[in-house]
Amino acid sequence: MSAYTDLTAWCRETPAAFATTRVLQWEVGRKGSGMWIEVPVGFGFDVSVPCGLRWLFNPRDARYLKAACLHDYALSQGWDRVTSAALFADGLKADGVGRTRRLVMTLAVIVWNWR
């Protein structure tokens, strides 16, 4: 396992969405790459799912939270939408989300609010 997959009790629900209560670490690329993202304690993030799809994609599903946090943090640090979506997809995979669901969710975060 890893610092990412072993992390438990790392966020809390807020009136707006969620916030980290522990540092969330992710090694970008492959193991041993040496490039780490560390989401600090107190970072606020959400899992944006259109109301009509919440029956299929529950925004409170624990399998989505860490990936959503990584994605939102990367965007807040100036990463582009596609690269941030790649982090999201890798995080979903690490948390056991299936291939088809990952693909749909990753495409959604790439095109959501496209400018």
ABEGO torsion letter per residue (X at the ends): XBAAAABBGABBBBAABBBBABBBBBBBEBBGAGBBBBBBBGBBBBBBBBAAAAAABBAABAAAAAAAAAAAAAAAAGBBAAAAAAAAAAAAAAAGBBAAAAAAAAAAAAABGBX
